[in-house]
Amino acid sequence: MKRIVSISLGSSKRNHKAEVEFKGVGFSVERIGTDGDMDKMIAMIRELDGQVDAFGLGGIDLYLGTPAHRYTIRDGKRMVAAAQKTPIVDGSGLKDTLERLTIRHLNQTMGWDFTGKTALLTSALDRWGMAEELEAAGCKLEIGDLIFALGIPISMHKLKTLDRVARMLAPIAMRLPFSVLYPTGKKQESSDGKFSRYFRGKDIIAGDYNYINKHMPDHMTGQIVITNTITAQDVEELRKRGAKTLVTSTPELSGRSFGTNVMEALLVAYAGAGTALTREEYNRLLAELDFVPRIVNLQAN
């Protein structure tokens, strides 16, 4: 059985372990949170290096960016360097493949009409593939990178605008401690609704669930949430707030959907690769393993 371990900056309360089989290959999949402790995360990677088949880098990205410009997060680079033997991935490969396919599946296979729908995307630099596909399907985007990552209450509506802004701000922002840009540790356990006003009136809320959870309003009646890294408790919370439908790009494994970093690590281990794969290789494996989005009707009687 192949062993996949995601070591995360996130809360240890969201830890989970599952065993699953794909095409006759068994996997032990585990998510271990370090409650925002980077030194503990690095030490754990070093301890398990060479003993597992692939690492997922959880609660932090190595890269953010656009197709033309990729920006490296300083803290993420430190953590990746701790793995000398075992391949380690941050999920960016699946965000550029699986999350594109998720929107196409909803649009072309499930017949969802996105034309004219309003969509809040919490961070497009983190999910450029999803952003491009939503825009191509006809969505009117509200892009929240400045709002949710930097606390600047300015939204954008075009990816080309974000690209220009990112060229100016990203080189500076990438040098900040990651905890400034993203909720880590116990910050993932609370929801303060600080920027909940941006959720109101939207048909679709899409992007990283920790951003969504931290800022979502009490009432999300009729809204569609497209995300991942969802626990059973998260599903119930969205249901309670009135959200209509939940879509996760990653499949449900023993009661929760893991992050893209976990599933990317699984694909790397399945392929027997010693490093991240190419976009073409990910797409081939996704088709081979028949990954399709998880769709949950939250208000079913």
Contacts in CASP RR format, 6 or more apart in sequence:
PFRMAT RR
TARGET T0000
AUTHOR 0000-0000-0000
METHOD contacts of the structure
MODEL  1
MKRIVSISLGSSKRNHKAEVEFKGVGFSVERIGTDGDMDKMIAMIRELDG
QVDAFGLGGIDLYLGTPAHRYTIRDGKRMVAAAQKTPIVDGSGLKDTLER
LTIRHLNQTMGWDFTGKTALLTSALDRWGMAEELEAAGCKLEIGDLIFAL
GIPISMHKLKTLDRVARMLAPIAMRLPFSVLYPTGKKQESSDGKFSRYFR
GKDIIAGDYNYINKHMPDHMTGQIVITNTITAQDVEELRKRGAKTLVTST
PELSGRSFGTNVMEALLVAYAGAGTALTREEYNRLLAELDFVPRIVNLQA
N
1 19 0 8 1.000
1 26 0 8 1.000
1 27 0 8 1.000
1 28 0 8 1.000
2 25 0 8 1.000
2 26 0 8 1.000
2 27 0 8 1.000
2 28 0 8 1.000
2 53 0 8 1.000
2 54 0 8 1.000
2 266 0 8 1.000
2 269 0 8 1.000
2 270 0 8 1.000
3 27 0 8 1.000
3 28 0 8 1.000
3 30 0 8 1.000
3 51 0 8 1.000
3 52 0 8 1.000
3 53 0 8 1.000
4 27 0 8 1.000
4 28 0 8 1.000
4 29 0 8 1.000
4 30 0 8 1.000
4 52 0 8 1.000
4 53 0 8 1.000
4 54 0 8 1.000
4 55 0 8 1.000
4 56 0 8 1.000
4 262 0 8 1.000
4 265 0 8 1.000
4 266 0 8 1.000
4 269 0 8 1.000
5 30 0 8 1.000
5 31 0 8 1.000
5 32 0 8 1.000
5 48 0 8 1.000
5 52 0 8 1.000
5 54 0 8 1.000
5 55 0 8 1.000
5 56 0 8 1.000
5 265 0 8 1.000
6 29 0 8 1.000
6 30 0 8 1.000
6 31 0 8 1.000
6 32 0 8 1.000
6 55 0 8 1.000
6 56 0 8 1.000
6 57 0 8 1.000
6 58 0 8 1.000
6 258 0 8 1.000
6 259 0 8 1.000
6 261 0 8 1.000
6 262 0 8 1.000
6 265 0 8 1.000
7 32 0 8 1.000
7 33 0 8 1.000
7 34 0 8 1.000
7 41 0 8 1.000
7 44 0 8 1.000
7 45 0 8 1.000
7 48 0 8 1.000
7 55 0 8 1.000
7 56 0 8 1.000
7 57 0 8 1.000
7 58 0 8 1.000
8 14 0 8 1.000
8 31 0 8 1.000
8 32 0 8 1.000
8 33 0 8 1.000
8 34 0 8 1.000
8 41 0 8 1.000
8 58 0 8 1.000
8 59 0 8 1.000
8 60 0 8 1.000
9 33 0 8 1.000
9 34 0 8 1.000
9 36 0 8 1.000
9 37 0 8 1.000
9 38 0 8 1.000
9 41 0 8 1.000
9 58 0 8 1.000
9 59 0 8 1.000
9 60 0 8 1.000
9 178 0 8 1.000
9 179 0 8 1.000
9 184 0 8 1.000
9 185 0 8 1.000
10 33 0 8 1.000
10 34 0 8 1.000
10 35 0 8 1.000
10 36 0 8 1.000
10 58 0 8 1.000
10 59 0 8 1.000
10 184 0 8 1.000
10 185 0 8 1.000
10 188 0 8 1.000
11 33 0 8 1.000
11 35 0 8 1.000
11 185 0 8 1.000
11 186 0 8 1.000
11 188 0 8 1.000
11 189 0 8 1.000
12 32 0 8 1.000
12 33 0 8 1.000
12 34 0 8 1.000
12 35 0 8 1.000
13 189 0 8 1.000
14 31 0 8 1.000
14 33 0 8 1.000
14 188 0 8 1.000
14 229 0 8 1.000
14 231 0 8 1.000
15 30 0 8 1.000
15 31 0 8 1.000
15 32 0 8 1.000
15 33 0 8 1.000
16 30 0 8 1.000
16 31 0 8 1.000
16 231 0 8 1.000
16 254 0 8 1.000
16 256 0 8 1.000
16 258 0 8 1.000
17 28 0 8 1.000
17 29 0 8 1.000
17 30 0 8 1.000
17 31 0 8 1.000
17 254 0 8 1.000
18 28 0 8 1.000
18 29 0 8 1.000
18 30 0 8 1.000
18 253 0 8 1.000
18 254 0 8 1.000
18 255 0 8 1.000
18 256 0 8 1.000
18 258 0 8 1.000
19 26 0 8 1.000
19 27 0 8 1.000
19 28 0 8 1.000
19 29 0 8 1.000
19 254 0 8 1.000
20 26 0 8 1.000
20 27 0 8 1.000
20 29 0 8 1.000
20 253 0 8 1.000
20 254 0 8 1.000
21 27 0 8 1.000
22 266 0 8 1.000
22 270 0 8 1.000
22 289 0 8 1.000
23 270 0 8 1.000
23 288 0 8 1.000
23 289 0 8 1.000
25 270 0 8 1.000
27 266 0 8 1.000
27 269 0 8 1.000
27 270 0 8 1.000
29 253 0 8 1.000
29 258 0 8 1.000
29 262 0 8 1.000
29 266 0 8 1.000
31 58 0 8 1.000
31 258 0 8 1.000
31 262 0 8 1.000
32 44 0 8 1.000
33 185 0 8 1.000
34 40 0 8 1.000
34 41 0 8 1.000
34 44 0 8 1.000
34 185 0 8 1.000
35 185 0 8 1.000
35 186 0 8 1.000
36 179 0 8 1.000
36 184 0 8 1.000
36 185 0 8 1.000
38 75 0 8 1.000
38 78 0 8 1.000
38 79 0 8 1.000
41 79 0 8 1.000
42 78 0 8 1.000
42 79 0 8 1.000
42 82 0 8 1.000
45 55 0 8 1.000
45 79 0 8 1.000
45 82 0 8 1.000
45 83 0 8 1.000
45 88 0 8 1.000
46 82 0 8 1.000
46 83 0 8 1.000
48 55 0 8 1.000
48 86 0 8 1.000
49 82 0 8 1.000
49 83 0 8 1.000
49 84 0 8 1.000
49 85 0 8 1.000
49 86 0 8 1.000
50 85 0 8 1.000
50 86 0 8 1.000
51 86 0 8 1.000
52 86 0 8 1.000
53 86 0 8 1.000
53 269 0 8 1.000
53 272 0 8 1.000
54 86 0 8 1.000
54 87 0 8 1.000
54 88 0 8 1.000
54 89 0 8 1.000
54 265 0 8 1.000
54 266 0 8 1.000
54 268 0 8 1.000
54 269 0 8 1.000
55 83 0 8 1.000
55 86 0 8 1.000
55 87 0 8 1.000
55 88 0 8 1.000
55 89 0 8 1.000
55 265 0 8 1.000
56 88 0 8 1.000
56 89 0 8 1.000
56 90 0 8 1.000
56 91 0 8 1.000
56 261 0 8 1.000
56 262 0 8 1.000
56 264 0 8 1.000
56 265 0 8 1.000
57 76 0 8 1.000
57 79 0 8 1.000
57 80 0 8 1.000
57 88 0 8 1.000
57 89 0 8 1.000
57 90 0 8 1.000
57 91 0 8 1.000
57 261 0 8 1.000
58 90 0 8 1.000
58 259 0 8 1.000
58 261 0 8 1.000
58 262 0 8 1.000
59 182 0 8 1.000
59 184 0 8 1.000
59 210 0 8 1.000
59 261 0 8 1.000
60 73 0 8 1.000
60 75 0 8 1.000
60 76 0 8 1.000
60 79 0 8 1.000
60 90 0 8 1.000
60 178 0 8 1.000
60 182 0 8 1.000
60 184 0 8 1.000
61 73 0 8 1.000
61 76 0 8 1.000
61 90 0 8 1.000
61 91 0 8 1.000
61 92 0 8 1.000
61 126 0 8 1.000
62 72 0 8 1.000
62 73 0 8 1.000
62 76 0 8 1.000
62 77 0 8 1.000
62 80 0 8 1.000
62 90 0 8 1.000
62 92 0 8 1.000
63 70 0 8 1.000
63 71 0 8 1.000
63 72 0 8 1.000
63 73 0 8 1.000
63 90 0 8 1.000
63 92 0 8 1.000
64 70 0 8 1.000
64 71 0 8 1.000
64 73 0 8 1.000
64 123 0 8 1.000
64 125 0 8 1.000
64 126 0 8 1.000
64 170 0 8 1.000
64 174 0 8 1.000
65 71 0 8 1.000
65 125 0 8 1.000
65 128 0 8 1.000
65 166 0 8 1.000
65 170 0 8 1.000
66 125 0 8 1.000
66 128 0 8 1.000
66 159 0 8 1.000
66 162 0 8 1.000
66 163 0 8 1.000
66 166 0 8 1.000
67 128 0 8 1.000
68 163 0 8 1.000
69 163 0 8 1.000
69 166 0 8 1.000
69 167 0 8 1.000
69 170 0 8 1.000
71 125 0 8 1.000
71 166 0 8 1.000
71 170 0 8 1.000
71 171 0 8 1.000
71 174 0 8 1.000
72 174 0 8 1.000
73 174 0 8 1.000
73 178 0 8 1.000
74 174 0 8 1.000
74 175 0 8 1.000
74 178 0 8 1.000
75 177 0 8 1.000
75 178 0 8 1.000
76 90 0 8 1.000
76 178 0 8 1.000
79 88 0 8 1.000
80 88 0 8 1.000
80 90 0 8 1.000
87 265 0 8 1.000
87 268 0 8 1.000
87 269 0 8 1.000
87 273 0 8 1.000
87 274 0 8 1.000
87 275 0 8 1.000
87 276 0 8 1.000
88 265 0 8 1.000
89 261 0 8 1.000
89 264 0 8 1.000
89 265 0 8 1.000
89 268 0 8 1.000
89 276 0 8 1.000
90 261 0 8 1.000
90 264 0 8 1.000
91 259 0 8 1.000
91 260 0 8 1.000
91 261 0 8 1.000
91 263 0 8 1.000
91 264 0 8 1.000
92 260 0 8 1.000
92 264 0 8 1.000
93 260 0 8 1.000
93 264 0 8 1.000
93 276 0 8 1.000
93 277 0 8 1.000
93 279 0 8 1.000
93 282 0 8 1.000
94 249 0 8 1.000
94 250 0 8 1.000
94 260 0 8 1.000
94 263 0 8 1.000
94 264 0 8 1.000
94 267 0 8 1.000
94 282 0 8 1.000
95 126 0 8 1.000
95 127 0 8 1.000
95 128 0 8 1.000
95 129 0 8 1.000
95 130 0 8 1.000
95 260 0 8 1.000
96 128 0 8 1.000
96 129 0 8 1.000
96 279 0 8 1.000
96 282 0 8 1.000
97 279 0 8 1.000
97 282 0 8 1.000
97 283 0 8 1.000
97 286 0 8 1.000
98 249 0 8 1.000
98 250 0 8 1.000
98 260 0 8 1.000
98 263 0 8 1.000
98 282 0 8 1.000
98 286 0 8 1.000
98 291 0 8 1.000
99 127 0 8 1.000
99 129 0 8 1.000
99 130 0 8 1.000
99 133 0 8 1.000
99 249 0 8 1.000
99 260 0 8 1.000
100 129 0 8 1.000
100 130 0 8 1.000
100 132 0 8 1.000
100 133 0 8 1.000
101 283 0 8 1.000
101 286 0 8 1.000
101 291 0 8 1.000
102 130 0 8 1.000
102 133 0 8 1.000
102 226 0 8 1.000
102 247 0 8 1.000
102 249 0 8 1.000
102 293 0 8 1.000
103 114 0 8 1.000
103 130 0 8 1.000
103 133 0 8 1.000
103 134 0 8 1.000
103 137 0 8 1.000
103 226 0 8 1.000
104 133 0 8 1.000
105 292 0 8 1.000
105 293 0 8 1.000
106 112 0 8 1.000
106 114 0 8 1.000
106 247 0 8 1.000
106 293 0 8 1.000
106 295 0 8 1.000
107 113 0 8 1.000
107 114 0 8 1.000
107 133 0 8 1.000
107 137 0 8 1.000
110 295 0 8 1.000
114 134 0 8 1.000
114 137 0 8 1.000
114 138 0 8 1.000
114 139 0 8 1.000
114 204 0 8 1.000
115 137 0 8 1.000
115 138 0 8 1.000
116 138 0 8 1.000
116 139 0 8 1.000
116 140 0 8 1.000
117 138 0 8 1.000
117 139 0 8 1.000
117 140 0 8 1.000
117 203 0 8 1.000
117 204 0 8 1.000
118 139 0 8 1.000
118 140 0 8 1.000
118 142 0 8 1.000
118 201 0 8 1.000
118 202 0 8 1.000
118 203 0 8 1.000
118 204 0 8 1.000
119 134 0 8 1.000
119 139 0 8 1.000
119 140 0 8 1.000
119 141 0 8 1.000
119 142 0 8 1.000
119 202 0 8 1.000
119 203 0 8 1.000
119 204 0 8 1.000
119 205 0 8 1.000
119 206 0 8 1.000
120 142 0 8 1.000
120 144 0 8 1.000
120 198 0 8 1.000
120 199 0 8 1.000
120 202 0 8 1.000
120 204 0 8 1.000
120 205 0 8 1.000
120 206 0 8 1.000
121 127 0 8 1.000
121 130 0 8 1.000
121 131 0 8 1.000
121 134 0 8 1.000
121 141 0 8 1.000
121 142 0 8 1.000
121 143 0 8 1.000
121 144 0 8 1.000
121 206 0 8 1.000
121 207 0 8 1.000
122 144 0 8 1.000
122 148 0 8 1.000
122 205 0 8 1.000
122 206 0 8 1.000
122 207 0 8 1.000
122 208 0 8 1.000
122 211 0 8 1.000
122 212 0 8 1.000
123 144 0 8 1.000
123 145 0 8 1.000
123 148 0 8 1.000
123 149 0 8 1.000
123 207 0 8 1.000
123 208 0 8 1.000
123 211 0 8 1.000
124 130 0 8 1.000
124 131 0 8 1.000
124 141 0 8 1.000
124 143 0 8 1.000
124 144 0 8 1.000
124 145 0 8 1.000
124 159 0 8 1.000
124 162 0 8 1.000
125 145 0 8 1.000
125 162 0 8 1.000
125 166 0 8 1.000
125 170 0 8 1.000
126 207 0 8 1.000
126 208 0 8 1.000
127 206 0 8 1.000
127 207 0 8 1.000
127 208 0 8 1.000
128 159 0 8 1.000
130 206 0 8 1.000
130 207 0 8 1.000
130 226 0 8 1.000
130 249 0 8 1.000
131 141 0 8 1.000
131 143 0 8 1.000
131 159 0 8 1.000
132 159 0 8 1.000
134 141 0 8 1.000
134 204 0 8 1.000
134 206 0 8 1.000
135 141 0 8 1.000
135 159 0 8 1.000
139 204 0 8 1.000
140 157 0 8 1.000
141 157 0 8 1.000
141 158 0 8 1.000
141 159 0 8 1.000
142 155 0 8 1.000
142 156 0 8 1.000
142 157 0 8 1.000
142 198 0 8 1.000
142 202 0 8 1.000
143 155 0 8 1.000
143 156 0 8 1.000
143 157 0 8 1.000
143 158 0 8 1.000
143 159 0 8 1.000
143 161 0 8 1.000
143 162 0 8 1.000
144 155 0 8 1.000
144 156 0 8 1.000
144 198 0 8 1.000
145 156 0 8 1.000
145 162 0 8 1.000
145 165 0 8 1.000
145 166 0 8 1.000
146 152 0 8 1.000
146 153 0 8 1.000
146 154 0 8 1.000
146 155 0 8 1.000
146 156 0 8 1.000
146 165 0 8 1.000
147 153 0 8 1.000
147 154 0 8 1.000
147 155 0 8 1.000
147 195 0 8 1.000
147 198 0 8 1.000
148 195 0 8 1.000
148 211 0 8 1.000
148 214 0 8 1.000
148 215 0 8 1.000
149 173 0 8 1.000
149 181 0 8 1.000
149 182 0 8 1.000
150 169 0 8 1.000
150 173 0 8 1.000
150 181 0 8 1.000
151 195 0 8 1.000
153 195 0 8 1.000
155 198 0 8 1.000
156 162 0 8 1.000
156 165 0 8 1.000
173 181 0 8 1.000
178 184 0 8 1.000
179 187 0 8 1.000
182 208 0 8 1.000
182 210 0 8 1.000
182 211 0 8 1.000
183 210 0 8 1.000
183 211 0 8 1.000
183 214 0 8 1.000
187 214 0 8 1.000
188 210 0 8 1.000
188 213 0 8 1.000
188 214 0 8 1.000
190 214 0 8 1.000
191 213 0 8 1.000
191 214 0 8 1.000
191 215 0 8 1.000
191 216 0 8 1.000
192 214 0 8 1.000
192 215 0 8 1.000
193 214 0 8 1.000
193 215 0 8 1.000
193 216 0 8 1.000
193 217 0 8 1.000
194 214 0 8 1.000
194 215 0 8 1.000
195 215 0 8 1.000
196 215 0 8 1.000
196 216 0 8 1.000
196 217 0 8 1.000
196 218 0 8 1.000
197 217 0 8 1.000
198 215 0 8 1.000
199 205 0 8 1.000
199 215 0 8 1.000
199 216 0 8 1.000
199 217 0 8 1.000
199 220 0 8 1.000
199 223 0 8 1.000
200 217 0 8 1.000
202 223 0 8 1.000
203 223 0 8 1.000
203 224 0 8 1.000
204 223 0 8 1.000
204 224 0 8 1.000
204 225 0 8 1.000
204 226 0 8 1.000
205 212 0 8 1.000
205 216 0 8 1.000
205 220 0 8 1.000
205 223 0 8 1.000
205 224 0 8 1.000
205 225 0 8 1.000
205 226 0 8 1.000
205 227 0 8 1.000
205 243 0 8 1.000
206 225 0 8 1.000
206 226 0 8 1.000
206 227 0 8 1.000
207 226 0 8 1.000
207 227 0 8 1.000
208 227 0 8 1.000
208 229 0 8 1.000
209 227 0 8 1.000
209 228 0 8 1.000
209 229 0 8 1.000
209 230 0 8 1.000
209 234 0 8 1.000
210 229 0 8 1.000
212 225 0 8 1.000
212 227 0 8 1.000
213 234 0 8 1.000
213 237 0 8 1.000
216 241 0 8 1.000
217 241 0 8 1.000
218 241 0 8 1.000
219 241 0 8 1.000
219 242 0 8 1.000
220 238 0 8 1.000
220 241 0 8 1.000
220 242 0 8 1.000
220 243 0 8 1.000
221 241 0 8 1.000
221 242 0 8 1.000
221 243 0 8 1.000
221 244 0 8 1.000
222 242 0 8 1.000
222 243 0 8 1.000
222 244 0 8 1.000
222 299 0 8 1.000
223 242 0 8 1.000
223 243 0 8 1.000
223 244 0 8 1.000
224 243 0 8 1.000
224 244 0 8 1.000
224 245 0 8 1.000
224 246 0 8 1.000
224 247 0 8 1.000
225 238 0 8 1.000
225 243 0 8 1.000
225 245 0 8 1.000
225 246 0 8 1.000
225 247 0 8 1.000
226 247 0 8 1.000
226 248 0 8 1.000
226 249 0 8 1.000
227 246 0 8 1.000
227 247 0 8 1.000
227 248 0 8 1.000
227 249 0 8 1.000
228 248 0 8 1.000
228 249 0 8 1.000
228 250 0 8 1.000
228 257 0 8 1.000
228 258 0 8 1.000
228 259 0 8 1.000
228 260 0 8 1.000
229 250 0 8 1.000
229 257 0 8 1.000
229 258 0 8 1.000
229 259 0 8 1.000
230 246 0 8 1.000
230 248 0 8 1.000
230 256 0 8 1.000
230 257 0 8 1.000
231 255 0 8 1.000
231 256 0 8 1.000
232 255 0 8 1.000
232 256 0 8 1.000
235 246 0 8 1.000
235 296 0 8 1.000
235 298 0 8 1.000
238 246 0 8 1.000
238 298 0 8 1.000
239 298 0 8 1.000
239 299 0 8 1.000
242 298 0 8 1.000
242 299 0 8 1.000
243 298 0 8 1.000
244 297 0 8 1.000
244 298 0 8 1.000
244 299 0 8 1.000
245 295 0 8 1.000
245 296 0 8 1.000
245 297 0 8 1.000
245 298 0 8 1.000
246 294 0 8 1.000
246 295 0 8 1.000
246 296 0 8 1.000
246 298 0 8 1.000
247 293 0 8 1.000
247 294 0 8 1.000
247 295 0 8 1.000
247 296 0 8 1.000
248 257 0 8 1.000
248 293 0 8 1.000
248 294 0 8 1.000
248 296 0 8 1.000
249 257 0 8 1.000
249 260 0 8 1.000
249 293 0 8 1.000
250 257 0 8 1.000
250 258 0 8 1.000
250 259 0 8 1.000
250 260 0 8 1.000
250 262 0 8 1.000
250 263 0 8 1.000
250 291 0 8 1.000
250 294 0 8 1.000
251 257 0 8 1.000
251 263 0 8 1.000
251 291 0 8 1.000
251 292 0 8 1.000
251 294 0 8 1.000
252 294 0 8 1.000
257 294 0 8 1.000
263 291 0 8 1.000
264 276 0 8 1.000
264 282 0 8 1.000
267 277 0 8 1.000
267 282 0 8 1.000
267 285 0 8 1.000
267 286 0 8 1.000
267 289 0 8 1.000
268 274 0 8 1.000
268 275 0 8 1.000
268 276 0 8 1.000
268 277 0 8 1.000
270 285 0 8 1.000
270 289 0 8 1.000
271 277 0 8 1.000
271 281 0 8 1.000
271 285 0 8 1.000
273 281 0 8 1.000
277 285 0 8 1.000
END
